[in-house]
Amino acid sequence: IVGAASLLPPGVSHFPIWTSAYQVVSIGMPPSMMYKSEWGPIPQKKLDAYGAVEVAKKAVPKEFGPSWYLQAIGVLKTHHGKGLGGALLRSVCALADHTQHPVYLDTESEWHEELYKHFGFETFRKLELRVEGEDSVRVQPIYIMVRKPQQASAQRAARSG
């Protein structure tokens, strides 16, 4: 496997951050996450502040109706630049278009926010998580993004499927 996308279907609520963390710990962390430096300088406080993101994500289906939630998408670094991530994201969008449901996601990177905009996503909310450390305050932006279903793409999918 060189790339994957993880989606929750419309009507299925996503797990709270603590449930997800428990599942990761119970089955074992991915190798890249085993190193504390991967989590950032103050990981526990960042996780505590993440509750605001959960609240914002729950607002999407309330405003847009039942929606797909793109939990994660990624491609191995050795396969970056080959169009695989774009192909994965286009397939997610095609599925959402075919079912005529929006798809939403969250990202921490302004660069990723711009990337997702090229695929039709719009920024629904921008949060700024303030995580206080021992001698500093770190502000972590979180972008909640939504892509409304596209009619033309749904018609193409129906003809080819």
N, C-alpha and C positions, 0 to 999 in steps of 0.2 A: 504494500500500500504506500503510495507516494503522496496522496492527498485525500482529504475527507471533509465532509460537511455533516453537521449534526443539527437536525431540525426537530422541533416539537410541533405537532399538528394543531390546527385551530381547535380551541375548546379545551386543550390540555394545559393546565397551569404549570409553569416551570417551577422547579424546586427552589426553595429559598437557599441562599448562599451557604447556610450551615448544613443543610441536607446534602448539598453537592460536596462540600468539604468533607463531611463524614464519609460519603461514598468513596471519595478519592483516597482517604486514609485507610478505609477498610479493604479496598482492593489493591492499594499501592499507588504511589505517585508515579507519574511519568518520569523517566530518567532526568529530563531537563529541569524538572521542578524539585528535585531532591536537594538542590543546593540553595541554601538560605538566600544567597545573593540574587537568585532569580526572582525572589518574592519582593524585593525592594528593601529599603532601609528600615521600615517600621511595619512589617506585614500584619501583625495582629490588629493594630490600630486602623490600618487600611481596610481590613475585613470588617471591622466594627462599623466603619463609616459607610460600607457598601449597602446598608439597609435602605438608604435613600434611593439607590439605583433600583432596588426591587420594587419600591413604591412607584417609581416612574414607569417601570416596565409594565406594571399592572394597569396603568392608565391607557396604554395603547389599545387593548381590546375594548375598553370602555368607550373610547373615542372612535375607533375604526371598525369595530365589530370583531368577530372571531378572526384570528390572525396566526400565521405561521411564525414561529420564533426560531431564528437562526442562532443556535447556542454557540457554535464554533465552526470555523472553516479554516483550513490550512493546507499547506503543501510543504513537503520537506525542503529545506534550504538548497539541497543539491539539485532540486528540480525547479527552483524559482526561475522566472523569465521565459518559461516555455509555454505559457498560456493556460496552464492547468488550473490555477486559481480562478481565472476568468471563466473557464469552462464550467467549473463547479458552481460558481455564482450564477452563471447564466442558466444552469439546470435548476437551481433553486428558484430563480425568478420565473422560469417557464412553468414549474410546478404550481407556484402561487398564481400565475396568470391562468393556468388551466382550471384551477379550482375557484378562481375569482375571489381569492382571499389576499389581504395584504400580508407582507412579511416584514418583521422587524428584528432589529439586532441592537447590540450596544458595543461600543468600541472606545478605547482610551486614547486613541491616536488621531491627531488632526490630519495626518497623512492618510490614514485609513478612511476618515470621514470624507475626504475629497475623492478617494478611490470609489467608495460606495455611491457617491453622487453620480459618477459616470454610469452606474448601473440603474439609475432611476430612484435611488433612495433620497429621502429628504430628512433633514435633521428635525426631529419632533421636539426634543428637549436637549439642552446642554446643561449638565450638572457640573458643579465644581466641588469635589469632595475635599474638605479641609481636614488634613490629618496632622495632628499636632505631635511633634516629636519632643525629645528632651530639650533640644536647643534650636528647633526650627519648626516652621509650619510648611507642609508640603501641600500644594494644591494640585489635585489630579482631575483633569477634565474627563468627563464621561459623556459620550454622544449617544443618545437614543435615536435611532434612525428607522424610518418606515418607508416602505415602497408599496404604493397602491397597485393593485392588479392592472395590467395593460390588456385591453380588449384584443388588439391585433395579434399579440403573442398567443393569446388563448385560442384564437381561431386557427393559427398555424399549427399549434399543438394538436388540436382536435382533428385537423385534416391529416396530419402525419401519424396519428396514433390510432 
